[in-house]
Amino acid sequence: MAAARINTNVQIPEPNITKFLFADARLSPIWLVLRIYLGWQWLEAGWGKLNNPAWVGDKAGVAVGGFLERALGKTTGDHPDVTGWYAWFIQNVALPNKVLFSYLVTFGEILVGIALIVGLFAGFAAFFAGLMNAAFLLAGTVSSNPWMFIVATWLVLAWRTAGYLGLDYYLLPRLGVIFRRKAEATS
């Protein structure tokens, strides 16, 4: 049986609804509100860690180590909250490097928060926000992570307009992302 060939010259057009939701600058005020709110949540969380010696300073690693140890405690029972492969990652990668992870979490939260608030590479920042939320969820911590993950995912999808009312308005065109008026886009 011959292998099926994939025509790589085909482009599948974006549906009008997704163009409107994720690429229309008229919705950028909605993305601005969501972006700033999510960014503030991350900045506030990171700032709290920055001012806590158990996260950054002479006791760095203590807090994240405790968090990771508690996550390992959620790997047992009929329905464990933490899967085996993630428990392996925690045990063999994160815990032995808990001081590094303490700094990564703290400064990652601060940088993502600032980038989202000012609209600097908003889609990229939202991706890393969602990645952190996923890591916390995989470690068995629900809290606000599900809704923050959802908002981050929406912002990734709306990367073209999520930072339109922010620094992305000035930076994305310099990187080759061209903003066109609607009439130009349809012709």
BALOMI-544476 format. One line per 10 residues: number of its first residue (from 1); their letters; for each residue x, y, z of N, C-alpha, C. Coordinates in nm, 4 decimals, decimal comma, m for minus. Layout:
! BALOMI-544476
NUM) A) X/Y/Z/X/Y/Z/X/Y/Z; ...
END
This chain:
! BALOMI-544476
1) MAAARINTNV) 0,0851/m0,1173/0,0000/0,0000/0,0000/0,0000/0,0898/0,1237/0,0000; 0,0610/0,2162/m0,0857/0,1418/0,3373/m0,0990/0,1133/0,4334/0,0161; 0,2180/0,5028/0,0574/0,2035/0,6015/0,1648/0,1266/0,7224/0,1126; 0,0392/0,7730/0,1941/m0,0378/0,8920/0,1568/0,0551/1,0133/0,1531; 0,0348/1,0955/0,0530/0,1151/1,2175/0,0410/0,0370/1,3351/0,0975; 0,1095/1,4207/0,1643/0,0478/1,5408/0,2193/0,0867/1,6575/0,1310; m0,0140/1,7287/0,0838/0,0112/1,8459/0,0013/0,0490/1,9607/0,0936; 0,1746/1,9988/0,0925/0,2226/2,1042/0,1818/0,1979/2,2436/0,1271; 0,1375/2,2544/0,0098/0,1069/2,3851/m0,0482/m0,0326/2,4348/m0,0127; m0,1025/2,3613/0,0709/m0,2393/2,3968/0,1060/m0,2390/2,4831/0,2319
11) QIPEPNITKF) m0,3171/2,5903/0,2291/m0,3400/2,6715/0,3483/m0,4873/2,6647/0,3816; m0,5169/2,6329/0,5060/m0,6558/2,6255/0,5498/m0,6929/2,7626/0,6056; m0,7942/2,8275/0,5472/m0,8289/2,9636/0,5921/m0,8836/2,9644/0,7342; m0,8583/3,0747/0,8014/m0,9077/3,0921/0,9374/m1,0561/3,1280/0,9334; m1,1391/3,0613/1,0121/m1,2823/3,0939/1,0143/m1,3045/3,2382/1,0610; m1,4106/3,2997/1,0123/m1,4404/3,4387/1,0470/m1,4552/3,4607/1,1968; m1,5133/3,3643/1,2669/m1,5334/3,3816/1,4111/m1,3999/3,3887/1,4847; m1,3034/3,3054/1,4468/m1,1739/3,3117/1,5140/m1,0961/3,4351/1,4723; m1,1151/3,4796/1,3476/m1,0530/3,6069/1,3069/m1,1055/3,7202/1,3943; m1,2369/3,7207/1,4148/m1,2970/3,8263/1,4960/m1,2483/3,8188/1,6409
21) LFADARLSPI) m1,2545/3,6990/1,7003/m1,2188/3,6842/1,8414/m1,0708/3,7082/1,8697; m0,9853/3,6569/1,7831/m0,8427/3,6546/1,8155/m0,7548/3,7462/1,7307; m0,8095/3,8075/1,6250/m0,7253/3,8898/1,5385/m0,7837/4,0268/1,5064; m0,8998/4,0575/1,5597/m0,9635/4,1859/1,5309/m0,9281/4,2847/1,6414; m0,8650/4,3950/1,6038/m0,8197/4,4952/1,7009/m0,9349/4,5577/1,7779; m1,0583/4,5478/1,7270/m1,1729/4,6030/1,8009/m1,1930/4,5324/1,9347; m1,1460/4,4079/1,9450/m1,1591/4,3350/2,0712/m1,0374/4,3531/2,1621; m0,9399/4,4310/2,1181/m0,8185/4,4479/2,1993/m0,8465/4,5070/2,3381; m0,9513/4,5888/2,3594/m0,9781/4,6323/2,4978/m1,0137/4,5158/2,5911; m1,0825/4,4152/2,5386/m1,1150/4,2971/2,6206/m0,9870/4,2234/2,6561
31) WLVLRIYLGW) m0,8999/4,2051/2,5564/m0,7726/4,1366/2,5823/m0,6856/4,2177/2,6768; m0,6936/4,3497/2,6690/m0,6196/4,4368/2,7599/m0,6605/4,4106/2,9048; m0,7899/4,4051/2,9297/m0,8392/4,3823/3,0660/m0,7935/4,2450/3,1161; m0,8124/4,1418/3,0347/m0,7715/4,0066/3,0759/m0,6203/3,9978/3,0955; m0,5465/4,0610/3,0052/m0,4000/4,0591/3,0114/m0,3483/4,1275/3,1380; m0,4030/4,2446/3,1689/m0,3579/4,3166/3,2881/m0,3981/4,2420/3,4151; m0,5188/4,1890/3,4166/m0,5620/4,1141/3,5348/m0,4721/3,9926/3,5585; m0,4489/3,9143/3,4545/m0,3638/3,7964/3,4683/m0,2208/3,8372/3,5040; m0,1716/3,9410/3,4396/m0,0373/3,9891/3,4696/m0,0238/4,0329/3,6137; m0,1258/4,1002/3,6651/m0,1218/4,1442/3,8046/m0,1166/4,0250/3,8991
41) QWLEAGWGKL) m0,1930/3,9193/3,8682/m0,1908/3,7990/3,9520/m0,0493/3,7403/3,9587; 0,0171/3,7340/3,8427/0,1533/3,6789/3,8388/0,2524/3,7706/3,9078; 0,2426/3,8995/3,8837/0,3359/3,9944/3,9455/0,3218/3,9925/4,0974; 0,2000/3,9902/4,1442/0,1760/3,9879/4,2879/0,2320/3,8602/4,3519; 0,2111/3,7465/4,2861/0,2629/3,6193/4,3390/0,4157/3,6203/4,3411; 0,4765/3,6660/4,2339/0,6225/3,6703/4,2274/0,6826/3,7696/4,3242; 0,6171/3,8842/4,3392/0,6671/3,9875/4,4308/0,6657/3,9365/4,5750; 0,5603/3,8630/4,6097/0,5544/3,8031/4,7433/0,6691/3,7059/4,7664; 0,7026/3,6302/4,6651/0,8145/3,5360/4,6767/0,9484/3,6094/4,6832; 0,9618/3,7159/4,6054/1,0867/3,7926/4,6033/1,1192/3,8488/4,7414
51) NNPAWVGDKA) 1,0167/3,8807/4,8181/1,0354/3,9377/4,9515/1,0291/3,8335/5,0620; 1,0439/3,7075/5,0243/1,0390/3,5981/5,1216/1,1717/3,5224/5,1144; 1,2508/3,5215/5,2227/1,3815/3,4545/5,2185/1,3735/3,3037/5,1937; 1,2570/3,2438/5,2108/1,2424/3,1007/5,1809/1,2342/3,0759/5,0300; 1,2153/3,1837/4,9529/1,2129/3,1735/4,8070/1,3384/3,2321/4,7450; 1,3750/3,3517/4,7896/1,4924/3,4209/4,7360/1,5735/3,4715/4,8549; 1,6968/3,4304/4,8614/1,7800/3,4754/4,9725/1,8507/3,3600/5,0394; 1,8821/3,3805/5,1666/1,9647/3,2822/5,2378/1,8950/3,1486/5,2613; 1,7634/3,1446/5,2535/1,6897/3,0184/5,2713/1,6224/2,9735/5,1418; 1,6715/3,0239/5,0288/1,6117/2,9905/4,8985/1,6032/2,8400/4,8808
61) GVAVGGFLER) 1,4911/2,7957/4,8330/1,4689/2,6534/4,8096/1,3831/2,5879/4,9152; 1,3737/2,6495/5,0329/1,2951/2,5899/5,1411/1,1473/2,5826/5,1030; 1,0930/2,6931/5,0544/0,9496/2,6961/5,0213/0,9171/2,6053/4,9035; 0,9933/2,6157/4,7960/0,9649/2,5315/4,6796/0,9908/2,3844/4,7137; 1,0891/2,3575/4,7982/1,1145/2,2197/4,8415/0,9951/2,1625/4,9158; 0,9357/2,2423/5,0051/0,8159/2,1980/5,0769/0,6996/2,1733/4,9831; 0,6825/2,2640/4,8868/0,5772/2,2477/4,7865/0,5962/2,1169/4,7096; 0,7184/2,0917/4,6670/0,7474/1,9713/4,5883/0,7320/1,8447/4,6711; 0,7721/1,8489/4,7971/0,7541/1,7322/4,8859/0,6061/1,7018/4,9050; 0,5248/1,8062/4,9218/0,3800/1,7848/4,9348/0,3226/1,7255/4,8061
71) ALGKTTGDHP) 0,3751/1,7689/4,6925/0,3284/1,7132/4,5644/0,3603/1,5643/4,5574; 0,4773/1,5249/4,6037/0,5124/1,3825/4,6032/0,4189/1,3018/4,6928; 0,3663/1,3639/4,7969/0,2702/1,2971/4,8837/0,1359/1,2729/4,8158; 0,1146/1,3344/4,7011/m0,0122/1,3194/4,6281/m0,0016/1,2174/4,5146; 0,0978/1,1296/4,5222/0,1187/1,0309/4,4155/0,0598/0,8943/4,4483; m0,0043/0,8810/4,5630/m0,0548/0,7502/4,6053/m0,2071/0,7488/4,6052; m0,2615/0,6314/4,6282/m0,4060/0,6141/4,6361/m0,4643/0,5677/4,5037; m0,5957/0,5471/4,5049/m0,6657/0,5001/4,3847/m0,6645/0,6042/4,2731; m0,6717/0,7285/4,3097/m0,6760/0,8382/4,2121/m0,5739/0,9454/4,2516; m0,4463/0,9200/4,2252/m0,3439/1,0166/4,2671/m0,3568/1,1496/4,1922
81) DVTGWYAWFI) m0,3271/1,2582/4,2618/m0,3310/1,3916/4,2014/m0,2077/1,4186/4,1159; m0,0999/1,3481/4,1421/0,0257/1,3676/4,0695/0,0625/1,2363/4,0004; 0,0836/1,2438/3,8696/0,1144/1,1237/3,7917/0,2579/1,0774/3,8173; 0,2833/0,9527/3,7825/0,4145/0,8930/3,8047/0,5277/0,9643/3,7321; 0,5050/1,0027/3,6061/0,6126/1,0678/3,5312/0,6453/1,2047/3,5885; 0,5428/1,2751/3,6397/0,5698/1,4073/3,6975/0,6358/1,3923/3,8346; 0,5979/1,2883/3,9072/0,6646/1,2596/4,0351/0,8129/1,2307/4,0100; 0,8429/1,1582/3,9012/0,9834/1,1318/3,8661/1,0562/1,2638/3,8398; 0,9929/1,3533/3,7654/1,0525/1,4843/3,7371/1,0781/1,5615/3,8669; 0,9802/1,5631/3,9555/0,9961/1,6334/4,0827/1,1121/1,5751/4,1615
91) QNVALPNKVL) 1,1143/1,4418/4,1714/1,2147/1,3740/4,2537/1,3555/1,3840/4,1951; 1,3681/1,3719/4,0635/1,4998/1,3613/4,0019/1,5532/1,4894/3,9396; 1,4652/1,5865/3,9155/1,5096/1,7108/3,8523/1,4840/1,8307/3,9441; 1,3593/1,8488/3,9855/1,3236/1,9700/4,0597/1,3806/1,9719/4,2016; 1,3586/1,8656/4,2782/1,4069/1,8664/4,4169/1,5595/1,8782/4,4283; 1,6376/1,8061/4,3481/1,7825/1,8245/4,3587/1,8289/1,9654/4,3198; 1,7448/2,0374/4,2490/1,7769/2,1740/4,2057/1,6769/2,2739/4,2625; 1,6333/2,2511/4,3847/1,5257/2,3330/4,4424/1,5641/2,4795/4,4566; 1,6894/2,5110/4,4797/1,7291/2,6523/4,4891/1,7128/2,7186/4,3523; 1,7586/2,6519/4,2476/1,7428/2,7048/4,1119/1,5944/2,7223/4,0788
101) FSYLVTFGEI) 1,5134/2,6209/4,1083/1,3702/2,6288/4,0791/1,3030/2,7395/4,1601; 1,3508/2,7636/4,2801/1,2969/2,8709/4,3619/1,3147/3,0056/4,2923; 1,4344/3,0286/4,2393/1,4610/3,1529/4,1664/1,3859/3,1568/4,0325; 1,3796/3,0433/3,9631/1,3084/3,0389/3,8349/1,1606/3,0722/3,8518; 1,0982/3,0147/3,9537/0,9566/3,0413/3,9780/0,9368/3,1882/4,0136; 1,0164/3,2376/4,1068/1,0008/3,3768/4,1519/1,0177/3,4754/4,0372; 1,1300/3,4666/3,9669/1,1558/3,5639/3,8616/1,0724/3,5366/3,7364; 1,0352/3,4114/3,7146/0,9437/3,3799/3,6046/0,8087/3,4448/3,6263; 0,7560/3,4360/3,7482/0,6276/3,4986/3,7780/0,6349/3,6504/3,7620; 0,7420/3,7109/3,8099/0,7568/3,8569/3,7990/0,7685/3,8996/3,6536
111) LVGIALIVGL) 0,8537/3,8325/3,5774/0,8732/3,8712/3,4370/0,7468/3,8509/3,3536; 0,6793/3,7402/3,3745/0,5535/3,7157/3,3025/0,4507/3,8217/3,3402; 0,4426/3,8536/3,4684/0,3479/3,9551/3,5138/0,3737/4,0902/3,4499; 0,4989/4,1338/3,4506/0,5334/4,2636/3,3910/0,5055/4,2633/3,2406; 0,5483/4,1567/3,1726/0,5286/4,1489/3,0275/0,3805/4,1540/2,9907; 0,2973/4,0850/3,0679/0,1536/4,0880/3,0394/0,0948/4,2259/3,0679; 0,1337/4,2873/3,1756/0,0780/4,4184/3,2110/0,1113/4,5228/3,1055; 0,2348/4,5242/3,0571/0,2740/4,6274/2,9595/0,2504/4,5836/2,8148; 0,2067/4,4613/2,7944/0,1800/4,4127/2,6588/0,3056/4,3890/2,5788; 0,4087/4,3376/2,6416/0,5365/4,3088/2,5768/0,5408/4,1613/2,5388
121) FAGFAAFFAG) 0,5354/4,1325/2,4076/0,5292/3,9943/2,3596/0,4223/3,9182/2,4383; 0,3012/3,9707/2,4356/0,1914/3,9214/2,5187/0,1620/3,7730/2,4956; 0,1631/3,7284/2,3710/0,1364/3,5873/2,3440/0,2438/3,4968/2,4012; 0,3681/3,5394/2,3892/0,4819/3,4654/2,4430/0,4748/3,4609/2,5957; 0,4461/3,5752/2,6577/0,4340/3,5815/2,8034/0,3180/3,4943/2,8518; 0,2064/3,4981/2,7786/0,0905/3,4167/2,8158/0,1222/3,2676/2,8042; 0,2035/3,2300/2,7048/0,2446/3,0902/2,6919/0,3184/3,0455/2,8179; 0,4126/3,1273/2,8649/0,4883/3,0894/2,9843/0,4027/3,0955/3,1102; 0,3034/3,1844/3,1125/0,2082/3,1860/3,2233/0,1328/3,0530/3,2272; 0,0824/3,0104/3,1122/0,0112/2,8832/3,1044/0,1003/2,7651/3,1382
131) LMNAAFLLAG) 0,2267/2,7719/3,0985/0,3217/2,6647/3,1308/0,3401/2,6532/3,2816; 0,3521/2,7675/3,3496/0,3643/2,7633/3,4961/0,2366/2,7094/3,5590; 0,1197/2,7536/3,5085/m0,0058/2,7004/3,5608/m0,0146/2,5501/3,5421; 0,0270/2,5023/3,4258/0,0249/2,3578/3,3998/0,1170/2,2844/3,4961; 0,2342/2,3406/3,5227/0,3280/2,2775/3,6162/0,2670/2,2688/3,7562; 0,2002/2,3746/3,7991/0,1378/2,3725/3,9315/0,0219/2,2733/3,9351; m0,0552/2,2668/3,8263/m0,1648/2,1702/3,8191/m0,1122/2,0277/3,8212; m0,0048/2,0021/3,7472/0,0537/1,8684/3,7453/0,1076/1,8282/3,8827; 0,1430/1,9295/3,9625/0,1914/1,9031/4,0985/0,0752/1,8888/4,1972; m0,0474/1,8866/4,1463/m0,1634/1,8610/4,2300/m0,2216/1,9832/4,2985
141) TVSSNPWMFI) m0,1844/2,1027/4,2532/m0,2362/2,2259/4,3133/m0,3405/2,2866/4,2210; m0,4654/2,2867/4,2653/m0,5723/2,3400/4,1812/m0,5815/2,4908/4,2012; m0,6318/2,5356/4,3149/m0,6394/2,6780/4,3475/m0,6930/2,7590/4,2291; m0,6238/2,8658/4,1918/m0,6668/2,9516/4,0802/m0,6047/2,9089/3,9477; m0,5263/2,8021/3,9478/m0,4548/2,7616/3,8276/m0,5425/2,7262/3,7086; m0,6575/2,6596/3,7243/m0,7382/2,6282/3,6053/m0,7857/2,7517/3,5303; m0,8437/2,8486/3,6008/m0,8941/2,9660/3,5291/m0,7801/3,0507/3,4758; m0,6676/3,0576/3,5479/m0,5522/3,1325/3,4973/m0,4978/3,0654/3,3711; m0,4977/2,9328/3,3681/m0,4531/2,8588/3,2498/m0,5446/2,8886/3,1311; m0,6740/2,8930/3,1564/m0,7706/2,9219/3,0492/m0,7469/3,0615/2,9923
151) VATWLVLAWR) m0,7335/3,1616/3,0792/m0,7100/3,2982/3,0330/m0,5780/3,3063/2,9562; m0,4740/3,2407/3,0072/m0,3450/3,2408/2,9377/m0,3581/3,1787/2,7991; m0,4343/3,0707/2,7881/m0,4547/3,0055/2,6588/m0,5270/3,0981/2,5622; m0,6295/3,1679/2,6103/m0,6999/3,2648/2,5248/m0,6044/3,3735/2,4769; m0,5184/3,4209/2,5670/m0,4231/3,5258/2,5293/m0,3212/3,4751/2,4269; m0,2832/3,3490/2,4371/m0,1943/3,2908/2,3359/m0,2652/3,2897/2,2007; m0,3903/3,2483/2,2006/m0,4667/3,2460/2,0756/m0,4832/3,3864/2,0175; m0,4953/3,4860/2,1034/m0,5152/3,6245/2,0602/m0,3836/3,7014/2,0565; m0,2734/3,6336/2,0336/m0,1404/3,6967/2,0425/m0,1289/3,8217/1,9559; m0,1998/3,8246/1,8422/m0,1884/3,9396/1,7516/m0,2516/4,0655/1,8090
161) TAGYLGLDYY) m0,3561/4,0481/1,8887/m0,4254/4,1655/1,9430/m0,4169/4,1746/2,0952; m0,3668/4,0724/2,1619/m0,3576/4,0751/2,3081/m0,2695/4,1895/2,3564; m0,1646/4,2206/2,2840/m0,0761/4,3305/2,3212/m0,0907/4,4525/2,2328; m0,1965/4,4558/2,1528/m0,2181/4,5663/2,0596/m0,2279/4,6993/2,1337; m0,2919/4,6985/2,2492/m0,2955/4,8178/2,3348/m0,1836/4,8034/2,4377; m0,0629/4,8000/2,3885/0,0550/4,7823/2,4721/0,1801/4,7954/2,3871; 0,2898/4,7483/2,4380/0,4169/4,7608/2,3667/0,4224/4,6794/2,2376; 0,3429/4,5749/2,2280/0,3405/4,4953/2,1050/0,2994/4,5786/1,9838; 0,2178/4,6826/2,0049/0,1769/4,7698/1,8954/0,2987/4,8277/1,8236; 0,4038/4,8561/1,8993/0,5258/4,9146/1,8439/0,6293/4,8082/1,8051
171) LLPRLGVIFR) 0,6331/4,6982/1,8809/0,7379/4,5980/1,8599/0,7059/4,4944/1,7526; 0,5823/4,4468/1,7477/0,5497/4,3407/1,6519/0,5727/4,3819/1,5069; 0,5361/4,5045/1,4649/0,5654/4,5433/1,3264/0,7159/4,5435/1,2959; 0,7970/4,5771/1,3934/0,9431/4,5743/1,3739/0,9953/4,4323/1,3546; 0,9176/4,3341/1,4043/0,9564/4,1940/1,3898/0,8902/4,1271/1,2691; 0,8181/4,2061/1,1911/0,7586/4,1532/1,0685/0,6119/4,1210/1,0770; 0,5482/4,1417/1,1915/0,4042/4,1203/1,2031/0,3367/4,2466/1,1514; 0,2644/4,2322/1,0445/0,2051/4,3476/0,9780/0,0602/4,3610/1,0209; 0,0249/4,4792/1,0715/m0,1137/4,5095/1,1044/m0,1775/4,5690/0,9796; m0,2862/4,5066/0,9321/m0,3559/4,5574/0,8138/m0,4959/4,5994/0,8520
181) RKAEATS) m0,5459/4,6980/0,7815/m0,6865/4,7366/0,7998/m0,7730/4,6257/0,7429; m0,8925/4,6143/0,7905/m0,9816/4,5062/0,7483/m1,0027/4,5053/0,5969; m1,0202/4,6200/0,5343/m1,0404/4,6264/0,3883/m0,9185/4,5715/0,3148; m0,7981/4,5973/0,3663/m0,6749/4,5467/0,3026/m0,6660/4,3960/0,3179; m0,7133/4,3442/0,4300/m0,7009/4,2011/0,4565/m0,7912/4,1182/0,3663; m0,9036/4,1755/0,3223/m0,9980/4,0977/0,2407/m0,9657/4,1071/0,0928; m0,8841/4,2038/0,0519/m0,8558/4,2169/m0,0915/m0,7414/4,1293/m0,1344
END
